[in-house]
Amino acid sequence: MVTLYNSTLYPGYSGLLIYVNTLNTLFIPGMLFMIFMIAFLGSLMYQQKSMNMTNPGGSFAFASFLTLVVCIILSLIPGLVVTTYLLILLALTIVAVIWVFTSDRG
């Protein structure tokens, strides 16, 4: 049996995200990981191209902060983001910021 998207049960674009998340529980973590990797690799490539050197700690902090902000925005939609993902990203962001402030900027 094929389940179809019911717009009365899940209204709007947020409902579509919730519907896809109920079909596949790894949809939101996969989307957050994709956002993290795009931001991280994009930041590294920009640093390499513009300054001819890279700072992986800074790129890691930027990507984790951006992913945390996206996760906070998505958590405003009830039933979309599990609190565990939000706490993991918060811890990851704290570790990244500590890494940036304790690294040698040489």
C-alpha positions in Angstrom: 0.0 0.0 0.0 1.3 3.4 -0.9 0.8 6.3 1.4 0.3 9.6 -0.3 1.0 13.1 1.1 -2.2 14.4 2.8 -2.2 18.2 2.8 -5.0 18.4 5.3 -3.1 16.3 7.8 0.2 18.2 7.2 -0.6 21.7 5.9 2.1 23.9 4.3 5.8 23.3 3.6 6.5 22.5 7.3 4.0 19.7 7.0 5.8 18.3 4.0 9.0 18.2 6.0 7.2 16.5 8.9 5.7 14.0 6.5 9.0 13.1 5.0 10.6 12.9 8.5 7.9 10.4 9.6 8.6 8.2 6.5 12.4 8.3 7.1 13.6 9.3 10.5 17.1 10.0 9.2 15.9 12.8 6.9 16.5 15.7 9.3 19.9 14.5 10.6 21.0 13.9 7.0 19.9 17.4 6.0 21.7 18.9 9.0 24.8 16.9 8.1 24.6 18.1 4.5 24.4 21.7 5.7 27.4 21.2 8.0 29.5 19.6 5.3 28.7 22.2 2.6 29.5 25.0 5.0 32.7 23.4 6.3 34.1 22.5 2.9 32.9 25.8 1.3 34.7 27.7 4.1 37.9 25.7 3.7 37.9 26.2 -0.1 37.3 29.9 0.2 40.2 30.2 2.7 42.5 28.3 0.4 41.6 30.4 -2.6 41.6 33.8 -1.0 44.5 33.5 1.6 46.3 30.4 0.2 46.1 28.8 3.7 43.4 27.0 5.6 42.1 27.1 9.2 40.1 24.0 9.8 39.2 25.0 13.3 37.6 28.2 12.1 35.8 26.4 9.3 34.6 23.8 11.8 33.3 26.5 14.2 31.6 28.3 11.3 29.9 25.2 10.0 28.8 24.0 13.5 27.4 27.4 14.3 25.5 27.7 11.1 24.1 24.1 11.5 23.0 25.0 15.1 21.2 28.1 13.9 19.4 26.0 11.2 18.5 23.3 13.8 17.1 26.0 16.2 14.9 27.4 13.4 13.7 23.9 12.4 13.1 23.0 16.1 10.4 25.8 16.2 8.2 23.5 14.0 6.7 21.0 16.5 7.6 17.4 15.8 10.4 18.0 13.3 13.6 18.0 15.3 14.4 15.8 18.3 15.9 17.6 21.2 18.8 15.2 21.2 20.0 16.6 17.8 19.8 20.1 19.2 21.9 19.2 22.2 24.5 17.4 20.2 24.9 20.4 17.9 25.2 22.7 20.9 27.9 20.6 22.3 29.6 20.4 18.9 29.5 24.2 18.6 31.0 24.6 22.1 33.8 22.2 21.3 34.5 24.1 18.0 34.6 27.5 19.7 37.0 26.1 22.4 39.1 24.7 19.6 39.3 28.0 17.8 40.3 29.9 21.0 42.9 27.5 22.1 44.5 26.8 18.7 47.8 28.4 17.7 47.1 31.2 15.2 50.7 31.3 14.3 
